[in-house]
Amino acid sequence: MRSFRVFVITGALAMAAAVSAVPAEVASSAPPSTNVVLPSNGATVSGSQVVFDAIASSGVTQFQFELTGGTGSVVVTATPTFYGWLTEWDSSTVANGTYSLQSIATSSGGQTSTSPEISITVKNSQETIVATKNANLLKAYASYDALQSNLYLPNTSLYQGLPSNSCDPYSCLWPFTNATAGTVFLYGVPGGQQFLGDVDARFTGLGHYADAAEVSPTGSPQPPAYESAVAPPLGPGGATYYDDNAWVGLNTVHAYLLTSNPSDLTLAQDEFNFDVAGWDTSATDTCPGGVFWEDVAGSQRNVTANGASAELGLELDQLTGDHFDLAWAARMYQWAVTCLRTSGGLYNDHINADGSVNSTIWSYNQGVMVGAGVLLNKLTGASAYLSQAEQTASAALLYFGTGPNLINQGPAFNGIYFRNLLFLNSFVPNDGYASEAQSFGSSMWAQRQMSSGLIDPQYGVNGTASMVEIYSLLAGSPPRP
């Protein structure tokens, strides 16, 4: 083993670090070892680009830093480089004070070791904290301008269907709901009332997706709903999805809370009634019950349709006192807990028609169940709901981190995930939620397409619209499920 001191400048990183190089061929089955190199023990840090650097023995495949001492814990994913495991962290996402920092190394065999803790002091000026929030506000404005300039079609109040898909020539309903969410959350930032006309335009566009004669797979009439693609004559029309309609309902609740337009509340109730109609009534299905994903025979039953619908019903109960909504929301939530929650607190994705479980872990599934748990606790007073929400949030922070696991989820899933984590944060503060959101926002901003300003343009509306939402939340827009 050899140690040496190196100096490296990579983008915003500028550091000197003592690094241990361990040839790969000497790796063993022993637990990995690790130590924090930067910051030094007792250091004072500030600003948005604090460098964390650590060394580890060979065979390590996953590496994180954990900061404790405030509310909850902050988990930051590091990247392997010749100079050690490196990452940057925005210290303005936590309060000034003294914290403990340690590195966590995981080997390919799943063995995990932690370093000795070091102490660091975060000391940011009020100007730095305000600057971070203002930077997020400017990013929200710039991202919204890029979305509207490149993808919005004002003559129809719709968005382009890019990349090309079955919803052409316009976007599918789900991206449109994310554009609506982004607009509503932008309206909620300080000074955002200027976007009231844009909120109205989103609901004008939504009307083009309306299914005037929604029926069940057996042909029975159902409550009003929206198709997955713009209905004829403007578009081809498409299948109807229960989670899509839950997003529509949640957007209308958010708009009602900002504008007090009573028609928004009526529309939100229609959407919840439609989702209730999607409940599986077969007693012979694996884990009976649950809202289907798609309004067709043999559809899967997934977390997102049940969790998002539960959130919608609970939001409505808060506003109307209709306990029909509360009862159904609790039922939807409990079905997901019983049938798709893992022992570690995360949620698998769905149950197929044949009874098999798809165990993919998506960020938005964790988000909707966190938000529903918080609302159920608020409405019923039952502490178990809040405990479940906190357990899921903590497990998600560790699972997704701030590296590829999180980034590969994409802005659309993470927008839903972060709005719910930040909603939980308003009841039970945890430094890790905003820190993870800020890290994701910084990563996406660095990758934006410079010529257009779009973020993740390969995902069309879903890339940039959801970042408008995330930046707006980080800039102070009130979080809602």
Secondary structure, 3 states (H helix, E strand, C coil): CEEEEEEEEECCEEEEEEEEECCHHHCCCCCCCEEEEECCCCEEECCCCEEEEEEECCCEEEEEEEEECCCCEEEEECEEECCEEEEEECHHHCCCEEEEEEEEEEECCCCEEECCCEEEEECCCHHHHHHHHHHHHHHHHHHHHHHHHHHEECCCCEEECCCCCCCCCECCHHHHHHHHHHHHHHHCCCCHHHHHHHHHHHHHHHHHHEECCCECCCCCECCCEECCCCCCCCCCCCCCEHHHHHHHHHHHHHHHHHHCCHHHHHHHHHHHHHHHHCECCCCCCCCCCCEECECCCCCCEEHHHHHHHHHHHHHHHHHHCCHHHHHHHHHHHHHHHHHHECCCCCECCEECCCCCEECCCCHHHHHHHHHHHHHHHHHHCCHHHHHHHHHHHHHHHHHHCCCHHHHCCHHHHHHHHHHHHHHHHCCCCCHHHHHHHHHHHHHHHHCCCCCCCCCCHHHCHHHHHHHHHHHHHHCCCCCCC
